[in-house]
Amino acid sequence: MSRFAALAALVCSALPADCKKVLPKDSPKLANRDAVAKALPQGMRLEEKFRDLNNGGKVTTVEQKLAGLRAAVGKDGKLRDGGGKPIFFYKGLSYQGRRPTRNQEAEARKGLELLRKQGTVIEMAPLKPPR
C-alpha cells in the first residue's frame, strides 16, 4: 500500500463515507469492456466470481482477472493477453459438484499442461468446494 493510500485510509476512517472516493483503486480497468464480454465463453459473465488458482485461491471476478492480464479481443475475435497470447479459461473438475477420481485428476492435469503450452490459462475453482 502506498503512503498516500495509507494516509487517506487513516483520514477517511474519521470522515464521512464519501471520502473513500479519494483512495486509489486496487484493480486495473478492463479496456473495451463490451467487446471482451462478447468474446467470453458461453455462459460466462464478467461479474462471475471464482477462486483464482493461479493466485493462491484468492476470490476475484472474471473482469478483474482479465484486466490484470491486460486482455483485449484479437483480430480473430478471441481473447488475448497483453502479450498477444490466447487466453483459456479452465474450470477444474470441482465445478462438476463432486470430488474427481485420481484418474480424472491425471487426465485433467495433462489437458491443463497442453493448454499452458498454447497460451495463458486462467484456472478457476468454484467459491464453495465440492462435497
Sequence and secondary structure as in RCSB ss.txt:
>XXXX:A:sequence
MSRFAALAALVCSALPADCKKVLPKDSPKLANRDAVAKALPQGMRLEEKFRDLNNGGKVTTVEQKLAGLRAAVGK
DGKLRDGGGKPIFFYKGLSYQGRRPTRNQEAEARKGLELLRKQGTVIEMAPLKPPR
>XXXX:A:secstr
  HHHHHHHHHHTTS GGGGGGS  SS   TTHHHHHHHS TT  TT EEEEGGGTTEEEEHHHHHHHTT EE T
TSSEE TTS BEEEEE GGGGSS   HHHHHHHHHHHHHHHHHSEEEEEE SS   
